[in-house]
């Protein structure tokens, strides 16, 4: 299986290239779906173990998952996009 890179942004793509252990859950990202996940799709997200699935109906989720989990997600037809999360630093004031 390979990645569907059409769903992966540049930040996440770079992070995936630097990943050493494909099973270590250490990549922070945003998952966007085309619609609110149904019960099968919600179960898939929950079994990944690092996806924050809020109780309210939404199509965007935060996650900290592995290289292999991202590969699996990228091949799901109900996943719209996978975007890397970058650490933000406070703005400096002059």
Secondary structure as a PSIPRED ss2 file (coil, helix, strand):
# PSIPRED VFORMAT (PSIPRED V4.0)

   1 X C   1.000  0.000  0.000
   2 X C   1.000  0.000  0.000
   3 X C   1.000  0.000  0.000
   4 X C   1.000  0.000  0.000
   5 X H   0.000  1.000  0.000
   6 X H   0.000  1.000  0.000
   7 X H   0.000  1.000  0.000
   8 X E   0.000  0.000  1.000
   9 X C   1.000  0.000  0.000
  10 X H   0.000  1.000  0.000
  11 X H   0.000  1.000  0.000
  12 X H   0.000  1.000  0.000
  13 X H   0.000  1.000  0.000
  14 X H   0.000  1.000  0.000
  15 X H   0.000  1.000  0.000
  16 X H   0.000  1.000  0.000
  17 X H   0.000  1.000  0.000
  18 X H   0.000  1.000  0.000
  19 X C   1.000  0.000  0.000
  20 X C   1.000  0.000  0.000
  21 X C   1.000  0.000  0.000
  22 X C   1.000  0.000  0.000
  23 X C   1.000  0.000  0.000
  24 X C   1.000  0.000  0.000
  25 X C   1.000  0.000  0.000
  26 X C   1.000  0.000  0.000
  27 X E   0.000  0.000  1.000
  28 X E   0.000  0.000  1.000
  29 X E   0.000  0.000  1.000
  30 X E   0.000  0.000  1.000
  31 X E   0.000  0.000  1.000
  32 X E   0.000  0.000  1.000
  33 X E   0.000  0.000  1.000
  34 X C   1.000  0.000  0.000
  35 X C   1.000  0.000  0.000
  36 X C   1.000  0.000  0.000
  37 X C   1.000  0.000  0.000
  38 X C   1.000  0.000  0.000
  39 X H   0.000  1.000  0.000
  40 X H   0.000  1.000  0.000
  41 X H   0.000  1.000  0.000
  42 X H   0.000  1.000  0.000
  43 X H   0.000  1.000  0.000
  44 X H   0.000  1.000  0.000
  45 X H   0.000  1.000  0.000
  46 X H   0.000  1.000  0.000
  47 X H   0.000  1.000  0.000
  48 X H   0.000  1.000  0.000
  49 X C   1.000  0.000  0.000
  50 X C   1.000  0.000  0.000
  51 X E   0.000  0.000  1.000
  52 X E   0.000  0.000  1.000
  53 X C   1.000  0.000  0.000
  54 X C   1.000  0.000  0.000
  55 X C   1.000  0.000  0.000
  56 X C   1.000  0.000  0.000
  57 X C   1.000  0.000  0.000
  58 X C   1.000  0.000  0.000
  59 X C   1.000  0.000  0.000
  60 X E   0.000  0.000  1.000
  61 X E   0.000  0.000  1.000
  62 X E   0.000  0.000  1.000
  63 X E   0.000  0.000  1.000
  64 X E   0.000  0.000  1.000
  65 X E   0.000  0.000  1.000
  66 X C   1.000  0.000  0.000
  67 X H   0.000  1.000  0.000
  68 X H   0.000  1.000  0.000
  69 X H   0.000  1.000  0.000
  70 X H   0.000  1.000  0.000
  71 X H   0.000  1.000  0.000
  72 X H   0.000  1.000  0.000
  73 X H   0.000  1.000  0.000
  74 X H   0.000  1.000  0.000
  75 X C   1.000  0.000  0.000
  76 X C   1.000  0.000  0.000
  77 X C   1.000  0.000  0.000
  78 X C   1.000  0.000  0.000
  79 X E   0.000  0.000  1.000
  80 X E   0.000  0.000  1.000
  81 X E   0.000  0.000  1.000
  82 X E   0.000  0.000  1.000
  83 X E   0.000  0.000  1.000
  84 X E   0.000  0.000  1.000
  85 X C   1.000  0.000  0.000
  86 X C   1.000  0.000  0.000
  87 X C   1.000  0.000  0.000
  88 X C   1.000  0.000  0.000
  89 X C   1.000  0.000  0.000
  90 X C   1.000  0.000  0.000
  91 X C   1.000  0.000  0.000
  92 X C   1.000  0.000  0.000
  93 X C   1.000  0.000  0.000
  94 X C   1.000  0.000  0.000
